[in-house]
Each structure stands twice: as C-alpha cells, then as structure tokens.
Amino acid sequence: MTSVAGRVRPAGTAPSNDIAAVAGTVARLRAAFAGGRTRPRAWRIRQLDGLLTMLAEREQEIADALAADLGRPAGDAWIADIGAVALEAKHARRNLAGWMRDRRTALPLSQRPGKGFIRFEPLGVVLVVGAWNYPFYLTLGPLVGAIAAGNAVVIKPSEHAPESSALLASMVPQYLDPEAVAVLQGEADVTTALFEQKLDHALFTGSERIGTLVAQAAAKHLTPVTLELGGKCPLIVDRDADLEVTARRIVWAKLVNSGQTCITPDYVLAHEAVADELVQKVCETLVTFREDEPAAQPIVNERQFERLAGLLDGHGGRVVAGGGTERASLAVEPTVIVDPAADSDLMGEEIFGPILPVITVRSLTDAIEFVRARPKPLALYLFGASRGARDRVLRETSSGGVVVNHIGLHCMAPQLPFGGVGSSGTGAYHGRYGFETFSHRKAVVVKRARPDAPLLYPPRTPLKMRVLRRLF
C-alpha cells in the first residue's frame, strides 16, 4: 500500500504509460473523424447523454476516486466535479441545435445581392489535458465543448490524481463512442508525444510554468491552444462590505479542496476601516466551519506539501489562525496571515493551498494599484455595496473574470465564458464559448451567377473607380 496526502491507495494503481499507444490512437480518431462519424447532431447528443449517464451511474466510484486522490468529501465531490460537469452537459444538450445553426450576417454593399453566413465546423482531433485538483470537472468539462462541436477527442488525465485517471480510462469507453473518444494515461512524455501528432486543437489546465511548455510544444506544429493557468486571484473588501457574509464566503471558498483551486482567493486586500473586524470574523468562521473536522487539511502530494510548508516561513506577517503542518499525513492547517511582506514568497507565487494572506490597504485606489502592479489574475473578487466601486474595479483592472460579493460563481455558469488573460491563460470555454473554441468559424459568401456587374473587372476606368470608392 502507498500513502498520498494521508490517504491509503492500493499499490499498483499508478496510471499506465500509454506512450506506445499515442500514434495508433490518434490515427484511429482521425479515421473516425474523416469518415464523418462525429459530425451529425445525433452523434453529439448520444455522447452528451452517455456522459450524463456515466456521471449518474458511477457517482460513488467517482467520489471514491476523489477521496483517494485528494481526500475530498463526497458532498464536495458531487458539487465540484460531478454536478458541475452535468450542468455543462445539460446546457450543451439543450442548446446544441441553435449552436450548430448557420449564423447569418450582412454583407457590404459592394457584395450585394448575396448571402453571407458563418458555419461552425468541427476542427478534427482535439486534445484535452486535465488537471489533478478537479480531475473530472477539468477534464470532462472541456470534453463537453469538444464533442458538442463534433470533434474526435483524446483525453489526457493528470497523472497526479492516479485513481481518477484510471477510473476515467475505464469508464469513458463504456459510455462514449470508443472510436472517436479515447483516454490516454501517463506522465508528461505522453502529452509530449500527443503534440507530435499535429493535433487540431489542445486545451490545457495547469500552472503557468507547465502552460509555457505546452505552448512551446504546440507552437512547433502550429497547434492552436486554449490555456487555463490560474494565478494569484485577489479579493478586495471595501469599507461598506457586509463583513459577516464576506467572511463566510471567503472561508467557504478557501476550504474547498484545501484551497487547491485555480480561482480561489489567493489574498485579501481589506480596507483599513474594516480590516481588523474582517480578520476576526474570518477566524471565527474558520472555527465554526471546521468544527469536528481535523485541524489540518490534506494536500495532494509531498512536493506540494513541502512548497506550502515553505511559504509558512519567512513571510514577515502575523499568523492569527492556524500555521501548523502535519508531515506524516501531508496536511496543512487553514491559516490566516495578516500583512505579510509584499516581496515574500507567500505574496510572490500562487499559494494553491489553505493559506490566506490579508493585507491592509488605505483605500480602494490602493487596492486597485496593488492588483495592477501584478500579473493579470484568472479571477478577481470585490466585496462591497458601492456601484461606483464596482465600476471602478471593472474599468481599472484586468482579469479573466470578476465576481462581486461572492466567489467563483462565474466558473459555474455555462452561459459565461471561462478563461484567463495575460499570464493567467488564453482563450475561453464553457457553454457556447466551449463549442466555439472547438469549432472553426467558416466564412461563407453565396452569390448568384447573374447579375454579373463588371465593376471588379478590368479595365479600371475612372468611372468604375468612382463607383467602387462609393460602394466601399
């Protein structure tokens, strides 16, 4: 038996290395796509139905895998990985006919009479590289958009969540078309080998460092990529915020998955008029929410545990809650640190764990300047009652998404695009935006043979040029 983050896992359950199967798998998927298998709407609907059936019938196994990999409670497993994917799939199924329909568009005067429209065409064979922190949601969620768009898909789950990876490899061929949807397990060399196959698109979720390597591998063959990379997500608490609600929502978000979430608040910027009271309420809420729970929360593996333990040293701030670690079980106490040094490692890298720095600022202007001085985050949160403050934050900051008076809800709304900006990612998906990410928007102009105006043909007479200048 082996232990990861304090959870016992049967020996021999590490994901298989499918590198030898890469070329053959992609060739099979290409043949299925070339034969038109994935294009009909009926095929796409069957895959979405199969995905929904899989989530319903295998819910307990999914929850067990998440418990083994991440120590995640069953309730959180359903909300974050199972229910979230089901929401995406149901939304896609309900709207697919409209998404697939040609989109009419006007033409310039110079091209009339004529008809212009956009046809959404599947790209071909696409790759989804999942992440370990939400190994089903961040793998099957993008899959929804890929199959809704009519692509053949190869899924590469994260090797850092081996039970979830193995379960995906086992389940997916039973519920989805195995000729057009495949799962390949393994280490980074499998992902590298997949990019050598000159795929038609790739979506990767992970760190900025690995995302850079993915982009480089994709650039070699001009493979377009969508990158969801995270970053340090700020949360601003203005002086007129409801502090009880704010504290509850901060603590709730920071405790989910032990803070190992790309859109969880990485640090709080609290107005000096409310900072002390906010910190007190956050600490009180931590006690309430963690009643009858272990003192520390599980971390995915030893490398992440060591990194988080290192962030708890030399930060220069004041620890007001938590601060302890349990090496034997690879667990970290939910921790609140007030006013750490701005140049500390804690404030320099994405925390990705149950540690919350709270920084006191003198004004909303100072908070905005603090955010703008750093790379653009995947998400930004504002708590406050002022519409003017909201408008300023929206106008003066740049981030992948913004939520006012709550946390993370934009990620759970398939009607909204989800993605980063700058170093927090490129491209977006979810709902129609996922469908379009995995589609080629083919521009089509249809003209009749006659009338055949001679304006565009030589000779270029002064009269023709005068008319053309007016038409253009």
RASULHU-V486205 format. One record per residue. RES is the residue in one small letter. NEAR is the number of other C-alpha atoms within 10 Angstrom. Layout:
BEGIN
res=RES near=NEAR
res=RES near=NEAR
END
This chain:
BEGIN
res=m near=8
res=t near=11
res=s near=16
res=v near=19
res=a near=23
res=g near=22
res=r near=16
res=v near=14
res=r near=17
res=p near=11
res=a near=9
res=g near=9
res=t near=13
res=a near=17
res=p near=22
res=s near=16
res=n near=15
res=d near=18
res=i near=18
res=a near=10
res=a near=14
res=v near=19
res=a near=13
res=g near=10
res=t near=20
res=v near=24
res=a near=13
res=r near=18
res=l near=25
res=r near=20
res=a near=16
res=a near=20
res=f near=22
res=a near=14
res=g near=10
res=g near=11
res=r near=18
res=t near=26
res=r near=20
res=p near=10
res=r near=16
res=a near=10
res=w near=17
res=r near=24
res=i near=20
res=r near=16
res=q near=23
res=l near=25
res=d near=18
res=g near=18
res=l near=24
res=l near=20
res=t near=15
res=m near=19
res=l near=22
res=a near=14
res=e near=11
res=r near=14
res=e near=18
res=q near=14
res=e near=14
res=i near=26
res=a near=22
res=d near=19
res=a near=25
res=l near=27
res=a near=18
res=a near=23
res=d near=29
res=l near=30
res=g near=23
res=r near=21
res=p near=14
res=a near=16
res=g near=10
res=d near=15
res=a near=27
res=w near=20
res=i near=14
res=a near=19
res=d near=24
res=i near=25
res=g near=19
res=a near=21
res=v near=27
res=a near=25
res=l near=16
res=e near=26
res=a near=27
res=k near=18
res=h near=18
res=a near=27
res=r near=19
res=r near=11
res=n near=13
res=l near=19
res=a near=12
res=g near=11
res=w near=19
res=m near=19
res=r near=11
res=d near=16
res=r near=14
res=r near=12
res=t near=12
res=a near=11
res=l near=14
res=p near=11
res=l near=11
res=s near=15
res=q near=15
res=r near=12
res=p near=13
res=g near=14
res=k near=15
res=g near=19
res=f near=17
res=i near=16
res=r near=18
res=f near=21
res=e near=18
res=p near=25
res=l near=20
res=g near=24
res=v near=29
res=v near=28
res=l near=27
res=v near=26
res=v near=23
res=g near=27
res=a near=21
res=w near=24
res=n near=25
res=y near=23
res=p near=28
res=f near=29
res=y near=23
res=l near=25
res=t near=26
res=l near=26
res=g near=25
res=p near=29
res=l near=33
res=v near=27
res=g near=26
res=a near=31
res=i near=27
res=a near=33
res=a near=30
res=g near=30
res=n near=32
res=a near=32
res=v near=27
res=v near=25
res=i near=26
res=k near=27
res=p near=30
res=s near=27
res=e near=22
res=h near=20
res=a near=26
res=p near=24
res=e near=25
res=s near=28
res=s near=30
res=a near=22
res=l near=16
res=l near=24
res=a near=20
res=s near=12
res=m near=16
res=v near=19
res=p near=15
res=q near=12
res=y near=19
res=l near=20
res=d near=18
res=p near=16
res=e near=18
res=a near=24
res=v near=26
res=a near=22
res=v near=22
res=l near=25
res=q near=25
res=g near=21
res=e near=18
res=a near=15
res=d near=12
res=v near=19
res=t near=23
res=t near=15
res=a near=17
res=l near=24
res=f near=22
res=e near=16
res=q near=15
res=k near=17
res=l near=22
res=d near=21
res=h near=24
res=a near=25
res=l near=26
res=f near=24
res=t near=24
res=g near=22
res=s near=19
res=e near=18
res=r near=10
res=i near=14
res=g near=21
res=t near=15
res=l near=12
res=v near=21
res=a near=18
res=q near=13
res=a near=18
res=a near=22
res=a near=14
res=k near=11
res=h near=14
res=l near=14
res=t near=19
res=p near=17
res=v near=22
res=t near=22
res=l near=27
res=e near=28
res=l near=26
res=g near=27
res=g near=26
res=k near=26
res=c near=25
res=p near=25
res=l near=28
res=i near=27
res=v near=27
res=d near=26
res=r near=20
res=d near=13
res=a near=20
res=d near=16
res=l near=22
res=e near=13
res=v near=14
res=t near=21
res=a near=20
res=r near=19
res=r near=17
res=i near=20
res=v near=23
res=w near=16
res=a near=19
res=k near=26
res=l near=20
res=v near=19
res=n near=25
res=s near=25
res=g near=26
res=q near=22
res=t near=21
res=c near=27
res=i near=28
res=t near=31
res=p near=29
res=d near=29
res=y near=22
res=v near=25
res=l near=26
res=a near=26
res=h near=23
res=e near=17
res=a near=15
res=v near=17
res=a near=23
res=d near=15
res=e near=14
res=l near=22
res=v near=21
res=q near=15
res=k near=19
res=v near=23
res=c near=19
res=e near=15
res=t near=19
res=l near=23
res=v near=14
res=t near=11
res=f near=13
res=r near=14
res=e near=10
res=d near=8
res=e near=9
res=p near=10
res=a near=16
res=a near=21
res=q near=27
res=p near=28
res=i near=28
res=v near=26
res=n near=19
res=e near=16
res=r near=11
res=q near=17
res=f near=22
res=e near=14
res=r near=13
res=l near=21
res=a near=18
res=g near=13
res=l near=18
res=l near=20
res=d near=13
res=g near=12
res=h near=21
res=g near=16
res=g near=20
res=r near=13
res=v near=17
res=v near=13
res=a near=21
res=g near=18
res=g near=18
res=g near=15
res=t near=21
res=e near=17
res=r near=14
res=a near=10
res=s near=19
res=l near=24
res=a near=27
res=v near=25
res=e near=20
res=p near=25
res=t near=21
res=v near=23
res=i near=23
res=v near=21
res=d near=18
res=p near=20
res=a near=16
res=a near=14
res=d near=10
res=s near=15
res=d near=17
res=l near=26
res=m near=17
res=g near=13
res=e near=12
res=e near=18
res=i near=27
res=f near=26
res=g near=30
res=p near=30
res=i near=27
res=l near=24
res=p near=24
res=v near=24
res=i near=21
res=t near=21
res=v near=22
res=r near=14
res=s near=16
res=l near=19
res=t near=13
res=d near=14
res=a near=23
res=i near=18
res=e near=13
res=f near=14
res=v near=23
res=r near=15
res=a near=8
res=r near=10
res=p near=16
res=k near=24
res=p near=29
res=l near=28
res=a near=31
res=l near=28
res=y near=25
res=l near=24
res=f near=24
res=g near=19
res=a near=15
res=s near=13
res=r near=9
res=g near=9
res=a near=16
res=r near=19
res=d near=10
res=r near=14
res=v near=22
res=l near=15
res=r near=9
res=e near=13
res=t near=15
res=s near=20
res=s near=23
res=g near=24
res=g near=22
res=v near=23
res=v near=17
res=v near=17
res=n near=18
res=h near=18
res=i near=24
res=g near=21
res=l near=12
res=h near=17
res=c near=19
res=m near=17
res=a near=16
res=p near=22
res=q near=14
res=l near=17
res=p near=19
res=f near=22
res=g near=23
res=g near=25
res=v near=22
res=g near=14
res=s near=20
res=s near=26
res=g near=27
res=t near=16
res=g near=19
res=a near=21
res=y near=25
res=h near=27
res=g near=29
res=r near=22
res=y near=19
res=g near=27
res=f near=26
res=e near=22
res=t near=25
res=f near=30
res=s near=23
res=h near=16
res=r near=17
res=k near=11
res=a near=12
res=v near=13
res=v near=12
res=v near=11
res=k near=13
res=r near=10
res=a near=6
res=r near=7
res=p near=8
res=d near=9
res=a near=7
res=p near=9
res=l near=15
res=l near=12
res=y near=9
res=p near=8
res=p near=9
res=r near=10
res=t near=10
res=p near=9
res=l near=10
res=k near=16
res=m near=13
res=r near=10
res=v near=12
res=l near=13
res=r near=10
res=r near=10
res=l near=11
res=f near=9
END
